Amino acid sequence: MSQTVEVTASASGTFAIGGDLTVNRLGFGAMRITGPGIWGPPASRDAALETLKHLPQLEVNLIDTADSYGPDISEELIKEALHPYKGLLIATKGGFTRHGPDLWAPLGRPEYLRQCVLMSLRRLGIERIDLWQLHRVDPKVPRDEQFDAVAAMQREGLIRHVGLSEVPVDDIEAAQKHFKVVTVQNQYNLVDRKSEDVLDYCEEHNIGFIPWNPLAAGELAKPGSVVSNMANAHGVTTGAIAVAWLLKRSRVILPIPGTSRVDHLLDNVAGASVKLTDEQFKELDRQGRNATAR
């Protein structure tokens, strides 16, 4: 590899979530600090805790988790490693139940959403969640009932800002009648563009867009590919190139690659310092769209 890069999330630039919570744009997703199928404890508790403790050193100050990761375990480890969260924004989610490894089911009953918030407050050791996100809109419950419940908790002071996850534009606009939507967390990466219209909407309305599964590149990351060649040229991993592409794609994108290992964390954060040329960005974009279309 021909270059080395400084490992710091500050190189990703900043974004003010809700207009008043300024974070470095490259964050951390805390889903992978759990066991297989996002169920149970991590293979190495010590490694997961060490990874979390490295985040402030790397100026990663946006940490995204959920009560369903483990369940409960991700939030508990975050508290153990990082409480009292000086200079950190801990964002969590609720409304997604767990019944076993890789099993997820939405539950949007108002009383359950309140329970989610109260239990996350307890596990994280805080009195207010600065960013709470509805993990899924439950199709079995009128969405206005779900949004009303969240708005009530915001008025009560349990939640500072509200976000949504895996939603179309229609849901965002419906939720805006109940509370200000400050973030949207949808699956999005180099080869998954289903949420392009949602991203464009977020950019137009200055809503933070948090892409989950941000490092996926499929065949584009194999040896000899354009992503692999760019990674070699910049002295980073293919995942770091995926991060760099996301950061250049839109000023409102807040990538949250996750891992339970410090070496992988360093690889991912290095993407914040990679400055793709316009030509490199366009080539990655073209190949990503072609891969999506197949």
DRENDO-1510 file (C-alpha; in Angstrom, 1 decimal, always signed):
<recs>
REC; n; res; u; v; w
REC; 1; MET; +0.0; +0.0; +0.0 .
REC; 2; SER; +1.4; +3.4; -1.0 .
REC; 3; GLN; +0.0; +5.7; +1.6 .
REC; 4; THR; -0.8; +5.8; +5.3 .
REC; 5; VAL; -3.7; +7.8; +6.7 .
REC; 6; GLU; -4.4; +9.4; +10.1 .
REC; 7; VAL; -7.0; +7.5; +12.0 .
REC; 8; THR; -9.4; +10.0; +13.4 .
REC; 9; ALA; -13.1; +10.5; +12.9 .
REC; 10; SER; -12.8; +14.3; +13.0 .
REC; 11; ALA; -11.6; +14.2; +9.4 .
REC; 12; SER; -15.1; +13.2; +8.4 .
REC; 13; GLY; -16.5; +16.7; +9.2 .
REC; 14; THR; -19.4; +17.5; +11.5 .
REC; 15; PHE; -23.2; +17.5; +11.4 .
REC; 16; ALA; -25.5; +19.1; +13.9 .
REC; 17; ILE; -28.3; +16.5; +14.7 .
REC; 18; GLY; -31.5; +18.4; +15.4 .
REC; 19; GLY; -29.5; +21.6; +15.0 .
REC; 20; ASP; -27.9; +21.4; +18.4 .
REC; 21; LEU; -26.1; +18.1; +18.8 .
REC; 22; THR; -22.9; +18.4; +16.8 .
REC; 23; VAL; -21.1; +15.1; +16.1 .
REC; 24; ASN; -18.3; +13.9; +13.8 .
REC; 25; ARG; -20.0; +12.4; +10.8 .
REC; 26; LEU; -18.3; +9.0; +11.1 .
REC; 27; GLY; -19.9; +7.2; +14.0 .
REC; 28; PHE; -20.0; +3.7; +15.4 .
REC; 29; GLY; -22.7; +1.1; +15.2 .
REC; 30; ALA; -22.9; -1.1; +18.3 .
REC; 31; MET; -24.8; -4.0; +16.9 .
REC; 32; ARG; -21.7; -6.2; +16.4 .
REC; 33; ILE; -20.6; -6.1; +20.0 .
REC; 34; THR; -23.1; -9.0; +20.6 .
REC; 35; GLY; -23.1; -12.7; +19.8 .
REC; 36; PRO; -24.0; -14.5; +16.5 .
REC; 37; GLY; -27.3; -13.5; +15.1 .
REC; 38; ILE; -27.1; -10.3; +17.3 .
REC; 39; TRP; -28.1; -12.6; +20.1 .
REC; 40; GLY; -26.4; -13.1; +23.5 .
REC; 41; PRO; -23.0; -11.9; +24.6 .
REC; 42; PRO; -20.0; -11.2; +22.3 .
REC; 43; ALA; -17.4; -13.9; +21.7 .
REC; 44; SER; -15.0; -11.8; +23.7 .
REC; 45; ARG; -16.4; -9.4; +26.2 .
REC; 46; ASP; -13.0; -7.9; +26.8 .
REC; 47; ALA; -12.4; -7.2; +23.1 .
REC; 48; ALA; -15.8; -5.6; +22.8 .
REC; 49; LEU; -15.2; -3.3; +25.8 .
REC; 50; GLU; -11.7; -2.4; +24.5 .
REC; 51; THR; -13.2; -1.5; +21.2 .
REC; 52; LEU; -15.8; +0.8; +22.9 .
REC; 53; LYS; -13.1; +2.4; +25.0 .
REC; 54; HIS; -11.1; +3.3; +21.9 .
REC; 55; LEU; -13.9; +5.4; +20.4 .
REC; 56; PRO; -13.2; +8.6; +22.3 .
REC; 57; GLN; -9.5; +8.3; +21.5 .
REC; 58; LEU; -10.4; +8.2; +17.8 .
REC; 59; GLU; -12.9; +11.1; +18.2 .
REC; 60; VAL; -15.8; +8.9; +17.3 .
REC; 61; ASN; -18.6; +10.7; +19.3 .
REC; 62; LEU; -21.8; +9.3; +17.7 .
REC; 63; ILE; -22.6; +5.8; +18.9 .
REC; 64; ASP; -25.7; +4.0; +17.6 .
REC; 65; THR; -27.3; +1.1; +19.5 .
REC; 66; ALA; -30.7; -0.4; +20.2 .
REC; 67; ASP; -32.4; -2.3; +23.0 .
REC; 68; SER; -32.8; -5.3; +20.6 .
REC; 69; TYR; -29.1; -5.7; +20.2 .
REC; 70; GLY; -28.4; -8.7; +22.3 .
REC; 71; PRO; -31.1; -7.9; +23.4 .
REC; 72; ASP; -30.0; -5.4; +26.1 .
REC; 73; ILE; -26.3; -6.4; +25.9 .
REC; 74; SER; -25.1; -3.7; +23.6 .
REC; 75; GLU; -26.5; -0.9; +25.8 .
REC; 76; GLU; -25.1; -2.6; +29.0 .
REC; 77; LEU; -21.6; -2.8; +27.5 .
REC; 78; ILE; -21.8; +0.8; +26.4 .
REC; 79; LYS; -22.6; +1.9; +29.9 .
REC; 80; GLU; -19.8; -0.3; +31.4 .
REC; 81; ALA; -17.2; +1.1; +29.0 .
REC; 82; LEU; -18.2; +4.7; +28.5 .
REC; 83; HIS; -20.5; +6.1; +31.2 .
REC; 84; PRO; -20.9; +9.0; +31.9 .
REC; 85; TYR; -20.5; +9.6; +28.1 .
REC; 86; LYS; -18.6; +12.9; +28.3 .
REC; 87; GLY; -18.6; +14.4; +24.8 .
REC; 88; LEU; -20.5; +11.4; +23.4 .
REC; 89; LEU; -23.9; +11.1; +21.8 .
REC; 90; ILE; -25.5; +7.7; +22.6 .
REC; 91; ALA; -28.3; +7.1; +20.2 .
REC; 92; THR; -30.6; +4.1; +20.8 .
REC; 93; LYS; -33.7; +2.5; +19.3 .
REC; 94; GLY; -36.8; +0.6; +20.4 .
REC; 95; GLY; -39.9; -1.0; +19.0 .
REC; 96; PHE; -38.2; -4.2; +17.6 .
REC; 97; THR; -38.6; -7.4; +19.7 .
REC; 98; ARG; -36.3; -10.4; +19.7 .
REC; 99; HIS; -37.3; -14.1; +19.8 .
REC; 100; GLY; -33.9; -15.7; +19.1 .
REC; 101; PRO; -30.8; -15.3; +16.9 .
REC; 102; ASP; -31.6; -13.3; +13.7 .
REC; 103; LEU; -35.3; -13.2; +14.7 .
REC; 104; TRP; -36.9; -9.7; +14.7 .
REC; 105; ALA; -40.5; -8.6; +15.0 .
REC; 106; PRO; -41.8; -5.0; +15.3 .
REC; 107; LEU; -44.0; -4.1; +18.2 .
REC; 108; GLY; -45.3; -0.6; +18.2 .
REC; 109; ARG; -48.0; -0.6; +20.9 .
REC; 110; PRO; -47.7; +2.7; +22.8 .
REC; 111; GLU; -47.2; +1.0; +26.2 .
REC; 112; TYR; -44.4; -1.1; +24.8 .
REC; 113; LEU; -42.6; +1.9; +23.2 .
REC; 114; ARG; -42.7; +3.6; +26.6 .
REC; 115; GLN; -41.3; +0.5; +28.2 .
REC; 116; CYS; -38.5; +0.5; +25.6 .
REC; 117; VAL; -37.5; +4.0; +26.5 .
REC; 118; LEU; -37.7; +3.6; +30.3 .
REC; 119; MET; -35.6; +0.4; +30.1 .
REC; 120; SER; -33.0; +2.0; +27.8 .
REC; 121; LEU; -32.7; +4.9; +30.2 .
REC; 122; ARG; -32.0; +2.4; +33.1 .
REC; 123; ARG; -29.5; +0.3; +31.1 .
REC; 124; LEU; -27.6; +3.3; +29.8 .
REC; 125; GLY; -27.7; +5.1; +33.2 .
REC; 126; ILE; -29.1; +8.4; +32.0 .
REC; 127; GLU; -32.2; +10.5; +32.6 .
REC; 128; ARG; -32.9; +11.5; +29.0 .
REC; 129; ILE; -32.0; +9.9; +25.7 .
REC; 130; ASP; -30.6; +12.5; +23.4 .
REC; 131; LEU; -31.5; +10.6; +20.2 .
REC; 132; TRP; -34.1; +7.9; +20.4 .
REC; 133; GLN; -35.2; +6.2; +17.1 .
REC; 134; LEU; -38.3; +4.1; +16.3 .
REC; 135; HIS; -36.6; +1.0; +15.1 .
REC; 136; ARG; -39.5; +0.0; +12.9 .
REC; 137; VAL; -43.0; +1.3; +12.3 .
REC; 138; ASP; -45.3; -1.6; +13.3 .
REC; 139; PRO; -47.7; -2.3; +10.4 .
REC; 140; LYS; -50.2; -3.8; +12.9 .
REC; 141; VAL; -50.5; -0.6; +14.9 .
REC; 142; PRO; -51.8; +2.7; +13.4 .
REC; 143; ARG; -48.7; +4.7; +12.8 .
REC; 144; ASP; -50.2; +7.8; +14.3 .
REC; 145; GLU; -50.6; +5.9; +17.6 .
REC; 146; GLN; -46.9; +5.1; +17.5 .
REC; 147; PHE; -45.9; +8.6; +16.7 .
REC; 148; ASP; -48.2; +10.1; +19.3 .
REC; 149; ALA; -46.6; +7.9; +22.0 .
REC; 150; VAL; -43.1; +9.0; +21.0 .
REC; 151; ALA; -44.2; +12.7; +20.9 .
REC; 152; ALA; -45.6; +12.3; +24.4 .
REC; 153; MET; -42.3; +10.9; +25.7 .
REC; 154; GLN; -40.5; +13.8; +24.1 .
REC; 155; ARG; -42.8; +16.3; +25.8 .
REC; 156; GLU; -42.2; +14.5; +29.1 .
REC; 157; GLY; -38.5; +15.0; +28.7 .
REC; 158; LEU; -37.5; +11.4; +28.4 .
REC; 159; ILE; -36.3; +11.9; +24.8 .
REC; 160; ARG; -34.5; +15.0; +23.4 .
REC; 161; HIS; -34.6; +14.2; +19.7 .
REC; 162; VAL; -36.4; +11.6; +17.6 .
REC; 163; GLY; -35.4; +9.6; +14.6 .
REC; 164; LEU; -36.9; +6.8; +12.5 .
REC; 165; SER; -35.5; +3.6; +11.0 .
REC; 166; GLU; -36.3; +1.8; +7.7 .
REC; 167; VAL; -39.0; +4.2; +6.5 .
REC; 168; PRO; -40.1; +5.6; +3.2 .
REC; 169; VAL; -40.6; +9.3; +2.7 .
REC; 170; ASP; -44.3; +9.0; +3.4 .
REC; 171; ASP; -43.7; +7.8; +6.9 .
REC; 172; ILE; -41.2; +10.7; +7.6 .
REC; 173; GLU; -43.8; +13.2; +6.5 .
REC; 174; ALA; -46.5; +11.6; +8.6 .
REC; 175; ALA; -44.2; +11.6; +11.6 .
REC; 176; GLN; -43.3; +15.2; +11.1 .
REC; 177; LYS; -46.8; +16.1; +12.1 .
REC; 178; HIS; -46.1; +14.8; +15.6 .
REC; 179; PHE; -42.4; +15.6; +16.2 .
REC; 180; LYS; -39.4; +16.9; +14.3 .
REC; 181; VAL; -37.6; +14.0; +12.6 .
REC; 182; VAL; -33.9; +14.7; +13.0 .
REC; 183; THR; -32.5; +11.4; +11.7 .
REC; 184; VAL; -33.5; +8.5; +9.4 .
REC; 185; GLN; -31.6; +5.2; +9.6 .
REC; 186; ASN; -32.1; +3.1; +6.4 .
REC; 187; GLN; -30.0; +0.4; +4.8 .
REC; 188; TYR; -27.8; +2.1; +2.2 .
REC; 189; ASN; -24.4; +1.5; +0.8 .
REC; 190; LEU; -22.5; +1.4; -2.5 .
REC; 191; VAL; -24.5; -1.4; -4.0 .
REC; 192; ASP; -27.9; -0.9; -2.1 .
REC; 193; ARG; -29.6; +2.2; -3.4 .
REC; 194; LYS; -33.2; +1.5; -2.6 .
REC; 195; SER; -33.3; +4.5; -0.3 .
REC; 196; GLU; -32.0; +7.1; -2.7 .
REC; 197; ASP; -35.2; +9.1; -2.6 .
REC; 198; VAL; -35.2; +9.0; +1.2 .
REC; 199; LEU; -31.6; +10.3; +1.2 .
REC; 200; ASP; -32.5; +13.1; -1.2 .
REC; 201; TYR; -35.4; +14.0; +1.1 .
REC; 202; CYS; -33.1; +14.1; +4.1 .
REC; 203; GLU; -30.6; +16.2; +2.4 .
REC; 204; GLU; -33.3; +18.7; +1.3 .
REC; 205; HIS; -34.6; +19.0; +4.9 .
REC; 206; ASN; -31.3; +18.8; +6.7 .
REC; 207; ILE; -32.2; +15.4; +8.4 .
REC; 208; GLY; -29.2; +13.2; +9.3 .
REC; 209; PHE; -29.2; +10.0; +7.2 .
REC; 210; ILE; -27.6; +7.1; +9.1 .
REC; 211; PRO; -26.9; +4.3; +6.6 .
REC; 212; TRP; -26.8; +0.8; +8.2 .
REC; 213; ASN; -24.8; -2.0; +6.6 .
REC; 214; PRO; -22.6; +0.8; +5.2 .
REC; 215; LEU; -19.6; -1.3; +4.2 .
REC; 216; ALA; -21.3; -3.7; +1.9 .
REC; 217; ALA; -19.8; -3.7; -1.6 .
REC; 218; GLY; -20.4; -7.2; -2.8 .
REC; 219; GLU; -18.4; -8.2; -5.8 .
REC; 220; LEU; -17.0; -4.7; -6.1 .
REC; 221; ALA; -14.7; -5.4; -3.1 .
REC; 222; LYS; -13.1; -8.6; -4.4 .
REC; 223; PRO; -9.4; -8.6; -5.3 .
REC; 224; GLY; -8.7; -6.7; -8.5 .
REC; 225; SER; -11.9; -4.8; -8.4 .
REC; 226; VAL; -12.1; -1.0; -8.6 .
REC; 227; VAL; -12.8; -0.7; -4.9 .
REC; 228; SER; -9.8; -3.0; -4.1 .
REC; 229; ASN; -7.5; -1.1; -6.4 .
REC; 230; MET; -8.5; +2.2; -4.8 .
REC; 231; ALA; -8.0; +0.8; -1.3 .
REC; 232; ASN; -4.5; -0.3; -2.3 .
REC; 233; ALA; -3.8; +3.2; -3.7 .
REC; 234; HIS; -4.9; +4.9; -0.6 .
REC; 235; GLY; -3.4; +2.5; +1.8 .
REC; 236; VAL; -6.6; +1.4; +3.4 .
REC; 237; THR; -9.2; -1.4; +3.4 .
REC; 238; THR; -12.1; -1.8; +1.0 .
REC; 239; GLY; -14.4; -0.9; +3.9 .
REC; 240; ALA; -12.6; +2.4; +4.3 .
REC; 241; ILE; -13.2; +3.2; +0.7 .
REC; 242; ALA; -16.9; +2.4; +1.2 .
REC; 243; VAL; -17.0; +4.8; +4.1 .
REC; 244; ALA; -15.2; +7.5; +2.1 .
REC; 245; TRP; -17.7; +7.1; -0.7 .
REC; 246; LEU; -20.6; +7.6; +1.7 .
REC; 247; LEU; -19.1; +10.7; +3.3 .
REC; 248; LYS; -18.7; +12.2; -0.2 .
REC; 249; ARG; -22.1; +11.2; -1.4 .
REC; 250; SER; -24.0; +13.6; +0.9 .
REC; 251; ARG; -23.3; +16.1; +3.6 .
REC; 252; VAL; -26.1; +14.6; +5.8 .
REC; 253; ILE; -24.8; +11.0; +5.7 .
REC; 254; LEU; -23.5; +9.7; +9.1 .
REC; 255; PRO; -22.0; +6.3; +8.5 .
REC; 256; ILE; -21.9; +3.9; +11.5 .
REC; 257; PRO; -19.7; +0.9; +10.6 .
REC; 258; GLY; -19.5; -1.5; +13.5 .
REC; 259; THR; -17.1; -4.1; +14.9 .
REC; 260; SER; -16.1; -5.8; +18.1 .
REC; 261; ARG; -12.4; -5.6; +17.4 .
REC; 262; VAL; -10.0; -2.6; +17.7 .
REC; 263; ASP; -8.1; -3.5; +14.5 .
REC; 264; HIS; -11.3; -3.4; +12.4 .
REC; 265; LEU; -12.3; -0.2; +14.2 .
REC; 266; LEU; -9.0; +1.4; +13.1 .
REC; 267; ASP; -9.5; +0.2; +9.6 .
REC; 268; ASN; -13.0; +1.7; +9.4 .
REC; 269; VAL; -12.2; +5.0; +11.0 .
REC; 270; ALA; -9.3; +5.4; +8.5 .
REC; 271; GLY; -12.0; +6.0; +5.9 .
REC; 272; ALA; -12.7; +9.4; +7.3 .
REC; 273; SER; -9.4; +10.6; +6.1 .
REC; 274; VAL; -9.6; +9.2; +2.6 .
REC; 275; LYS; -10.3; +12.0; +0.1 .
REC; 276; LEU; -11.7; +10.5; -3.1 .
REC; 277; THR; -11.3; +12.6; -6.2 .
REC; 278; ASP; -14.5; +13.5; -8.1 .
REC; 279; GLU; -13.4; +10.9; -10.8 .
REC; 280; GLN; -13.0; +8.2; -8.2 .
REC; 281; PHE; -16.3; +9.0; -6.7 .
REC; 282; LYS; -18.1; +8.9; -10.0 .
REC; 283; GLU; -16.5; +5.6; -11.0 .
REC; 284; LEU; -17.5; +4.0; -7.7 .
REC; 285; ASP; -21.0; +5.4; -8.1 .
REC; 286; ARG; -21.3; +4.1; -11.6 .
REC; 287; GLN; -20.1; +0.6; -10.7 .
REC; 288; GLY; -22.3; +0.5; -7.6 .
REC; 289; ARG; -25.4; +1.4; -9.6 .
REC; 290; ASN; -24.6; -1.2; -12.2 .
REC; 291; ALA; -24.2; -3.8; -9.5 .
REC; 292; THR; -27.6; -2.8; -8.0 .
REC; 293; ALA; -29.3; -3.1; -11.4 .
REC; 294; ARG; -28.1; -6.7; -11.9 .
</recs>
